[in-house]
């Protein structure tokens, strides 16, 4: 699933140093005069006469020339394991850390991420192939057993840029759920196309505006209509997200859900229509809800807005099982995505199938959780950069459309 994204400094606290040293007795008390013993005996006798509690007499003081060895200091916790060397990747630097650095490790419901992990094990990379049978055996294990297995078999690495910046950006994406028709009728006049047979003969292919206006482009797409939507903005959302669910009405009147899955593009660059509106000071909120509100106020300028993004996505239709909740769309790893447990990453920073611990705090959501790197997107570029798959439908779309928060990431890698 290939998608695009519409368009905080973290200062580490300095380590506290331990400068507390044991108090030393003054030198004038290190040697005692001959009358010292008599003086102490008199004091002890006086106190004994006044006390009602038993007195524990201290042992005879050691000779000034013989010093008793100091008792060994007992460690409060077991020593942390030795850390391995950092790992350098094309777009990032992985710095090994202790498990105690991961926020929310003991509170996240990691068993909710296990289905996504099992999906990644359907197409494991060489590093994960040996561990996938154990991951499968732990699918129904208690959460503490799953957490213990992770700590014993995986090493967490803080993901940083090569310039040692650990702060990044989290955005969101989702799968739209739309209504469509198999035929062009009534309000359903916006087509979604399959891959044209002549796509490879022209690079880049026709732009969005040319597809809407040039006879040659329209002729090349004749017969490639998969279905029709009622709103060109919904079609744009589908192109940006990369896939979507459509409740389609068939010619005989039957209705069923199908998935429009990403197949190819026209090789044109992606231009954010939200950025275009911001640059012209037409809006201040470039989220999808903000863009749709502007469109509602300016219906005559819809084509002008949509044509700013020349990229067009072509789709393939996937049938869905009747009467069941459909699985998520397939990501770039080639496995179905799991709502709230899959992310898109820059694969030059984090390989597909890698379990990742993420932390993000902001106005839309607070995340301290385990996710799986299973997808990518043209706007997902950089060491500490992720797109959070929120799921399908309007609620997921609301979150994804507004999500833009600071991000920290830890990659979990086999020891």
N, C-alpha and C positions, 0 to 999 in steps of 0.2 A: 504494500500500500504506500504509494508515494504521494506526499501532500506538501503544501506550502504553508507558510505562516504569514498572516496579515500583521503589517506593522500597525549596585549597592556595595558599597565597599565594606569588606569585613576585615577588621583589624584584630589580629590575634593578641590575646592578653599575654604579657611577658611572664615568663616562668618565675615563680617565687623561689628565692634561694633560701636555704636553711642556714642561718647564721647563729643559732643558739648553741652555746658551749656550756659544759658543766661548770659550776662555780668552784673555784679553788679556795682553800683555806688560806688566810693570811699567814705570812711567814712567821710572825711572832707567836702564832699558836702551834707551830709545828714541833717545837721543843718545849717540854713542860719542866718547871722548876721542881726541886726536891719536895717542897711543901704542898705540891698540887694534890697529891693523893689524900692527905689529911683534910684539906679544904673540901674536897668532893665528898669525903665520908661524913663530914659534919653536916653538909647540906642534905645528903640523902637521909641521914638519921632524923633530921628535923622534919622533912617531908613525910617520912614514914609515920611519925607520930601524929600528923594531922590528917592522913589519908584514911579512907574507909575501903578503898579498892586495893586488890593485891598489886604489888609493885614487882615488875619484871626487871631483874637486875641485868644490866648489859654485861657482856663478856669483858674480860680484862683487855685493855687497849694493847694493841700490838706494839712491839718495840719500835721506837722511831727509826731504827736502822732497817726494819723489815716491813715492806709495803705489801698488803694483800692485793692479789690481782683483781681488776674490775670485772664484775659479772658480764658475761656475753650478752649483747643486745638481742632480744628475740624479735624476729621480723613479724610485722602485723599481718602481711599478706604473702602469698606465694609469689615468687618472682615471675614476671611476664616472660613468655618465650622470646628467644632471640629473633629479631626481625631479619628477613631476607633483604637483598639489594633492590633498589628501585628498578622499575621496568620502563623503558623508553619506547614509545610508539610514535607513529608518524605525526600525529596531531596532539599528543599529550604525554605527560609524565606521570607514572603511577608511583606513589610514595607509600611504602608499607607502614601500617599503623597497627596498634593493638585493637582488639575487638571492643574494648571499653570506650574507644573514641566514637563509635557509631551511636548516634542519638536515637532513642526509642527502641533499641535492640530487644529489650525485655518486655516491651509493651505492644509491639506490632503483631498483628494476627498473621504471622508468616504463612500459616497453612492456606490462607487465601491466595497466596502467590504460587502455591505448588502446582495448580493446574496450568498456569502459564509456563512453569519450569518443565512440566511434562511435555507441553507442546514443543518447546525448544529441543527437548530430547528426541523428538521425531526426526530432526535434522541436525544432529550435534556436530560441532567441529571436532577436530582430532583431540583437542585438549580435554573435552568433556565426554568423549565416547566411553571411557572406562568407568566414569562415575555415574552415568545415566541409569544403569541397573539399580544402584543403591538409591538414587533419587526416586525411582519408581516404587521401590519397596517401602519408602517412607511416606508414600502418598496419604495413607490413612493413619499414620503414627501420631501419637500425642505431640502437641506443639513443642514441649520441652525436649522431646527426643529429636525432633527436626532441628531445633536450635542448637542442641549439643552436637549433632552431626556436622552442622555448618562450621562450628567453632573448631572441631577436630580436623576437618578436611579442607577447609578453605582459608585463604589469607586475605584480609581486607587491605585494599590500597586506596589511598586518597587520590582522586583524579585531579591533576593540575595541568595548566598550560606549561609550555617549555619555559615561560617566564615566571613560573612558580605562582601563578594566580589560581586560587582554588575556588573563587566565586564565579558563578556563571548565571545562565538564564534558563528558566523553565516556562514554556508555553504549553498550550493544549490543543488537541484536535479530537474529532469525533466522527461518527458515521451518521450522516443525515438519514432520517426516515421520512420519505416523501410519498406523494400520490401521483400516479401517472396513468397513461392510457397507451394501449398497443397501437392505436390509430390516431391520426391527427383529427380531432373533433372538438367542437365547443371551444373551451379555453385551453385545451391541451394542444399547443402548437410549437413548443420549443423542443426540438429533437435532441436525443442523445445518440451519438454515432459509434458504430463499430469501426475498427481500423480500416481505412481505405486501402484498396489494393495498390494504388499508385503512391503510397506514402514514401517509399524509399527512393522514388525517382526525382524528388524535389526536396532539397535540404537547405534551409528550413522550409517546412511546408507552409501553406497559406496561413495568415494570421486570423485571429478571431473576426476582425472587421471584414477581411477579404472573404472568409467563409460565409458571412452574412450578406455580402453584396456582390461578389464576382460570380458571373455565370459559370466560369470554368471550375471554380472551387465547388459550387453547388452541384454541378454535373458529376464531379469526381466522388461526391458523397451520396449520390442518388442510389437508393436501395440499401444503404448502410444504416438506416434509422432503426434503432433497437426499440425505442419507445419515446413517448412525448410527455413533457412536463407542462404545467400551466404558467410557470413563472420563470423568466430568464435569470432572476437572481438566485433561485433555487438551483438552476443548472450551474451557475457560477460557483455556488457553494460546493456542489458535487465535484466540480473540476478541481477546486482547491483542496478539498479533503481527500480526494483520490478514489473514493468509493462511497456507496450508499445503498440503503434499502429503499425499495419502491413497491408500494402496494398498487399493482398494475391491474387495470381492467382489460380482460381479453375481449376479442371481437364477439364472442358468444355471451358476454356479460359476466362471466366468472371473474372473481378477483383472487389474486394470490400474491404473495410476497416474492420478490426476486432481488438479487443483489447485482448492482452495477459495479463491477470490479475493474480496477485500473488495467489497461492493456498497453497504451502507448501515448505519446504526445506528438504535437506538430513541430517539436524541436525549437519552438520560439521561447524567448526568455520569459520568466515569470515577473510580472510587475504588480505590486500591491495596489489595489484600488483604494484601500484605506489610506496608504501613504499619499496617493494622488489627492484625495480629499483633504488631508491634513495640510499638505503643502500649499493648497489654495485657500486655507483657513475656512473651508466650508463646513467642517465638523471639528469638534474637540475630542470626541470619543470614537476611536477607530476600531472598536470591537464590532462584531457582526450585528449585535443589536443596534449600535450607533449608526452603522452604515445603512441598515434597513430603515431606520427612522428617517434618514436623509432622503432615501429613495421614495418613501411614502410622501414626503413633502415636495419631491421634484420628479414626478413620474415621466415628464417629457425628456429628462436627461439620462434615462436609464442606459440607452445604447452608448451615449457619450462616455459614461462611466465604465461600462463593461468593456468597451473597446480599448481602454487604457492597458488592459492585460491581454497581450497578444497570444498567450499560451492557451491551447485547447487540449483537453484530455479525451482520448478515445477509450471505449469500454468494451468489456466482454460480459455476457450475462451468465450468472451462476444461479442454478435452481436451488431452492431452499426446501428442506423437509417440511411437510405440512403438519401443523399442530404441535410443533416444538419450538423452543426458543432457538433462533439461528445462532450458529457460532459467529465469532467476530470475523471481520475481514482479514484476509491474509496480509501480513506485513512483508517487508523485504526479505526476511529470513525464510519466507515461504511457509509459515505456520500461522494459524488463526490468532488474532490478538485477543487479549483478555482485558476487559474493562477495568481500569484503575490499577492494573498490574503490569501493563506493557508500556514501553516508551520507545520513541524513535530517537536515534543517536547519530552522530557522525561516526561511521564505521572505521574511520582512520584513527579515532580516539578510543573507541570501545567496540570490540568485535560482536557480531550478532550472537545471541544465545548467552551472553554474559549476565549473571545475576548482579544487580546494582542496588546499592543502598542509597536512597535519595533523602535529602532534607530541603524543604522549601517552606518558608513562612511568609504569609502575605494576606491581603484582604479577601482573596477568593477561597483559599484553602490552606491548611497546615498539613504537611506531609513529612513523616519520619517512617519510611517503609521500604520493604523489599519489592523490587520490580525487575522485569526482564527486558533486556535490550533486544528488540525483535523487529524494528522498522527503521526507516530513514525518511528524509524529506529534503527537498532542494534548499530550504531555508535553515535546515538543521546543520550548522557548520560551526566547528570549534571544539575545544577540549572539554569544557564543562557546559554542555548544551544538550537539552533534551526537550522532546515534545511528549506530553503526557496524554495517553489514550484514555479519554473519559467515558467511552462507551457509545451507545446509539440513542437517538431520540432527542427531543427538545431540551430536557434537563441537562443532558450531557453537552448539548450544543451551547447552552447558556454558560456553563462553566468553561468550556473550551474557548468560547469567543472572548472571554474576559481575562483568562489566565495569563499573567505575565509577571513573574516573581523571581526573586533571587534563588539560586540553586547551588547546592553542594552535592557531590557524588563520590561514592566509594565503590570501586569494582571489587567483586569477590572472585578470587581466582584459585584454582587448585594448588595445594602446597607442593 
